[in-house]
Amino acid sequence: MGGPAKAVQKVVSLPEKIVSAAVKTAEAVAEDPLPVIATVALISVGVPPELASAAVTAANGGDMQDIVTSAATAYVGGQAAEYAG
């Protein structure tokens, strides 16, 4: 399969990937809600989301790659939310 068919397949599979990621996130939160609660609590007292996310990841035993990924994901998410308005 190539050309237009491959492009259509990519477009069609994107919603599946988004839904799958959302389901995995919801399952993770349901399994262990404390990191989400801790992150929200830190943000509510003025800690920047990137630092809050990194701190919670570190407190939960994440290694340096996990901590950096957590901070970067929070940053990108915040920028995307700002852009989306």
N, C-alpha and C positions, 0 to 999 in steps of 0.2 A: 504494500500500500504506500503510495507516495503522493506528492503534490497536494492538490486540494483536499483529497480524502484524509490525508494525515493532518492537515490544518483543522479540518472539521472535527476530527477525533479529539484533538487537543482542546478545542473550545468546548466540546461536549463533556470531556472528562474533568474540566476545571471545577464545575459545581460539585461533582462527586468528591473531589479532593477537599474542597472547602467544607462540605458537610462532614466528611470523615474526620477532618481536623477538629471541627467544632464538637463532634461527638466524643472524640478522645479527650479533649479538654474538659468537657462536662463530666466525663467519667472520672478523670483525675481529681477534679475538684470535689466530686461526691465522695471519692475514696479518702481524700485527705484535705479538708477545707482550711486547715489552720494556716498554711502558707498564704493563701489568698486573703484570709482575714488579717493576717499580720501585715501584708503588703498594703492593703487598703487602710489599715490603722496608721501605718507610717506616713502614707501619702496625706491622710487627713490632718496630720499635725505639721505638715509643711515639708516633709522630706521629698525631694524630687523623685519621681517614679523610677528613674534609672537606678538611683542609689537604694531606694527601698527594695526593689526587686533583687538587686545584687546582694544586699544585706540579708534578705530572707533566704536566698539561695545558699549563701555562705553559712548561715545559721543552721541550715538543714543538711550540712555536710557536703555541699557541692564543691567540686574541685575548681581550679582557676578557670578552666575552659567553660564550665557550667556558669560560673559567676559572670564572666565576660559576655557569654551568650545571653544570659538573663538581662543584663543591663542593656545590651544592644537591641534586644527584642523589645524591651520597654521603650527605648528611645524611638525606634522605627515605628512602633505602634502609636506613640504619641504624635509623631510627625504626620503619620497617615491620617490620624483623627483630626488634626489641625487642618490638613489639606482638604479633607472631606467636608469640613465645616460643621 
